[in-house]
Amino acid sequence: VQLQASGGGLVQAGGSLKLSCAASGRTFSTYNMGWFRQAPGKEREFVAAIAAITWYEYYADSVKGRFTISRDNVKNTVYLQMNSLKPEDTAVYYCRFTRDTYYYWGQGTLVTVSS
């Protein structure tokens, strides 16, 4: 199983980026999918998640209204649309797929927001 995250880069404050995380090796339609981030010197934190069956979305307060998570079960992919980016959004973003006690992490993609 591999989770390949992409879409990170350098963007000015107020700009947008869309992250993707594509999984291979099995079907993940029954897995919850989510994004986490880790800024320099800080612990990894939850950003957003989308449930497996209901597709209900969950967001950290810090990104609510600016970020949108979505998924494509045919492509085994989860997306994170990030708008109105702020310098404090600078971090390595990781995707994670979970079901019960099983979980898989992607390798991370760096997002840098300049002021």
C-alpha positions in Angstrom: 0.0 0.0 0.0 1.3 3.4 -1.0 -0.2 6.9 -0.4 1.3 9.5 -2.7 0.7 13.1 -1.7 1.2 16.0 -4.2 0.2 19.6 -4.9 2.3 21.4 -2.3 4.4 24.4 -3.2 5.1 28.1 -2.6 2.2 30.5 -2.6 1.6 34.1 -1.5 -0.8 34.8 1.3 -4.4 34.9 0.1 -3.6 32.4 -2.6 -4.8 28.8 -3.2 -3.5 25.3 -3.6 -5.1 21.9 -4.0 -3.5 18.9 -2.5 -4.1 15.4 -3.7 -3.3 12.0 -2.1 -3.6 9.0 -4.2 -3.5 5.5 -2.8 -2.6 2.3 -4.5 -2.4 -1.3 -3.4 -6.0 -1.8 -2.3 -9.4 -0.2 -2.3 -10.1 2.5 0.3 -13.7 3.3 -0.2 -14.5 2.1 3.3 -11.7 4.1 4.9 -12.0 7.5 6.4 -9.6 9.9 4.7 -8.0 12.9 6.3 -5.3 15.5 6.2 -2.8 16.5 9.0 0.0 19.0 9.0 3.2 19.7 10.9 4.8 23.1 11.1 8.5 23.5 11.9 9.0 22.9 15.6 5.4 21.9 16.2 3.5 18.7 16.7 1.4 17.2 13.9 -2.1 18.5 14.0 -5.5 17.5 12.5 -6.7 19.6 9.5 -9.7 17.9 7.9 -11.3 14.5 7.4 -14.0 13.0 5.3 -16.0 10.0 6.5 -16.1 6.7 4.5 -19.9 6.1 4.2 -21.6 9.4 4.9 -18.8 11.6 3.4 -19.4 13.9 6.3 -16.6 16.5 6.6 -14.7 17.6 9.7 -12.4 20.6 9.9 -10.1 22.1 12.4 -11.3 25.5 13.6 -8.3 27.2 12.1 -9.1 26.1 8.5 -12.9 26.1 8.6 -14.4 28.2 5.8 -11.1 28.2 3.9 -10.3 24.6 3.3 -12.5 21.9 1.6 -11.8 18.2 1.7 -13.2 15.8 -0.9 -12.7 12.3 -2.1 -13.0 10.2 -5.2 -13.4 6.5 -4.3 -12.9 5.4 -7.9 -9.5 7.0 -8.0 -8.7 6.1 -4.3 -7.9 9.8 -3.9 -8.5 12.5 -1.3 -8.2 16.2 -2.0 -7.7 19.3 0.0 -8.7 22.6 -1.6 -7.0 25.4 0.3 -8.1 28.9 -0.2 -7.2 32.2 1.5 -3.9 30.8 2.6 -2.1 32.4 5.5 1.6 32.2 6.5 0.5 30.2 9.5 -0.7 27.5 7.1 2.9 26.8 6.3 3.6 23.1 7.1 4.2 19.7 5.7 0.8 18.2 4.9 0.2 14.5 5.4 -2.8 12.4 4.3 -4.0 9.5 6.4 -6.5 6.8 5.6 -8.0 5.0 8.5 -10.5 2.2 9.3 -10.9 0.7 12.7 -7.4 0.1 14.0 -5.8 0.2 10.5 -4.2 3.4 9.2 -1.9 4.5 6.4 0.1 7.7 6.2 1.3 9.5 3.0 4.8 10.8 2.8 3.9 14.5 3.1 3.9 17.5 0.8 5.3 20.9 1.8 3.2 24.0 1.6 4.9 27.3 2.1 2.8 30.5 2.3 4.7 33.8 2.0 3.5 37.0 3.6 
